[in-house]
Amino acid sequence: MCPPLEVFTHHMKRLSIRRTDEIVLYDTLGCFSSQRAFFMLRYFGLENVKILNGGIEKWKSEGGLVESGPIIDPPHVEGDYNF
C-alpha cells in the first residue's frame, strides 16, 4: 500500500528529498524491501531511483563508504517537491 500523496509529500519535504534527486536504495539482508520502495518512489514520480546490486554488505566488502550515527533532519532545501 502507498501512503496518501499529502503524507508522502510531507515526509519527503521533511527529509529534503526532491523529485529530481538521485536515490539509491539497498537492503541489509538479501532482497527485502528495497524493491517495494523503488516502485513506490516511481509511482510518486521520482525517476532517478536505483537499487544497489548486492545490498549494503556487498558495498562494504568492496570498500564502499558508509556513515553511521543518529539521523538528523536535514535543513530544508529548495527544489521540486511536486510529487
Secondary structure, DSSP 4 states (H G I P E B T S, - for coil): -PPPHHHHHHHHHHTT--TTS-EEE--SSSSSSHHHHHHHHHHTT---EEE-TTHHHHHHHTT-----S---PPPP--S----
